[in-house]
Amino acid sequence: MPFSSAYRPETLHDRLGPEFYDPVEAAAFPVHILRYRNQRQAERLGLGGLSDDEWIAHFGRFEPLPGSFPQPLALRYHGHQFRHYNPDLGDGRGFLFAQLRDAEGRLLDLGTKGSGQTPWSRRGDGRLTLKGGVREALATELLEALGVNTSKSFSLIETGERLIRGDEPSPTRSSVLVRLSHSHIRIGTFQRLAYFEDKTSLEHLLAHSVAHYLPELDAQAPTQELAPLFLREVINRVAQMGAQWMVAGFVHGVLNSDNINITGESFDYGPWRFAPTFDPKLTAAYFDETGLYAFGRQPDALLWNLTRLAECLLPLATREPLEEALTAFEPLLQASFAKGFLRRLGLMSAGGEADAKLISAFVEFLISTKAPFEQCVFDWRGGLASQERAGRSTNAEFYAQATFEPVFTAMAPFASAPNLRLDHPYFAQTKPCIMIIDEVEAIWAPIAEGDDWSRFEDKLRDIALMREAYMD
C-alpha cells in the first residue's frame, strides 16, 4: 500500500457548509512532468510511499485522496487589495484539494495554485507559470530554514501549456503547485460574511476556527467573550509572523487581507524579495508604486488588516475589548522581533535592556552602512565567539569601521545559545545561503533556456544544509 499508517485524511472544511465554498473540477492538463516533490513532508503525512505516477495522479490530475474530499472546493472570500475592497475575490486559480492530520493531530490543508478556472476566476485563465511555481518553492524552502511560519511547497508539476503574461516573456511554460498549510481561513473569509451581514455564518465560522485551529481557547465560552479572545490570538500569531519576516529580511510583496490567514502562516508568494540590505523602503511588487507593502511598512500593513478583522467581529462582541486586543500588536511584534533576532545570531537573552541595546545597534549599523544583511548575521552567529570567523569575511571591512563599534560593545554580555553548531559544515563556508532576485533569475535562466534544473536542485541542497545548521 502506498499510504502508510501515518496517513490520516480529514474533511472538516466541508462541515462549514456550502455557503463557504464551491465544488469544482480541476483543469485537464495536456502534460504532467513532476518537477518537485517534498518528500520530507510527504513522509510526515504518510504519503512518502507514492510512486511518481501515483503522485501525479493525485497532485497533477487531482484524483481524490482516499478519505478526503471527493471533489475539490474553491473557497469563497472577499478582501482589501491595496486597501481597496473587492467583493469579487475567491479561489480563482486554486482550490482546497484535501485535508489531513499530522502525527500530533494538527489539521493540515493541501491547496493548489494554477489548477484551473473556478466561479471566482473572473477573466483569468486559472493557470500558474512554471517560473511562478519555481519561485514559490524556493521561497518556502528558504523561509522554513530561516524559522518563518510558512506554507510548504508540496508538489510542482509542469503542465504543458503556453501562457501569456504581461510580467514574463510570453508565451511561457505552465505548472500546477500544491501547497501544504495549516489553514486557508483568511481575514477575507470573515470579511465576506460581514459584507453580507450574515451574523449566523460569522458566528459559525468563529466557532469552527476556534475548535479546529486555536485549541488553546475555550470553545465553550459565550460568543461575546470568545470573539475578542479569538482576535487576540490571531493578532499574536500574525505579529510573530511579521517579526519573522523582518528578521529574515523578507518582503512578501502583497499584504492584502485575503493573504493573511488566522493561523499566522505566511503563504501565497507572488512578487516576493529577500532584502540584500536592511532597507526599509525595499518593495517587492513592481506595481506597488507607493511602497505600501515595503519591507519596513509590513508591520503597519499587518495591523491594518487585523483592524479589518476586528471590524468583522463587531456583530459578535462589543467594541472595547476588540480595540484593546489591537493595542497588543505592536508590543507583541517588537518582542517577537527581539527574540527572533537573537535566535538568528545564536545568542541567549542577556535581559531586556541589553537585548534592546544590541538589536538597536545592529539594525542601525545595517541601515546606515547598507552592509549585506544575510552575510552579517551569518558572520556573527554566536556573537563574539565568531569574531575570528567574521574577521575573515568578505564583510570584514564593514566590521572595521567605527559604525560597528556599538554593535561589538553591545555583544559583550551575551552567551552563545546551546546547540549553536558553529562546527557545522554550513558555517565553514565563506558565504551564507541567500536568495536575492539576481540569484532567482540565475536559477530560472537555464530552466527556461535548456530545461536544465541543476541550479534549482543545487539550491535546494544548499537550503537543506542551512536548515540543518539552524535547527533548534
Buried (B, 14 or more C-beta within 10 A) or exposed (E): EEBEEBBBBBEBBBEBEEBBBBBBEBBEBEEBBBBBBBEEBBEBBBBBBBEEEBBBBBBBBBEBBEBBBEBBBBBBBBBBBBEEBBEEBBBBBBBBBBBBBBEEEEBBBBBBBBBBBBEBBEEEBBBBBBBBBBBBBBBBBBBBBBBBBBBBBBBBBBBEBEBEBEBBEEEBBBBBBBBBBBBBBBBBBBBBBBEEEBEEBBBBBBBBBBEBBBEEBEBEEEBEBBBBBBBBBBBBBBBBBBBBBBBBBBBBBBBBBBBBBBBBBBBBBBBBBBBBBBBBEBBBBEEBEEBBBBBBBBBBBBBBBBBBBBBBBEBBBEEEBBEEBBEBBEEBBBBBBBBBBBBBBBBEEBEEEBBEBBBBBBBBBBBEBEBBBBBBBBBBBBBBBBBEBBEEBEBEEBBEEEBBEBBBEBBEBBEBBEEBBBEBEBBEBEEBBBBBBEBBEEBBEBBBEEEEBEBBEEBBEBBBBBBEBBEE
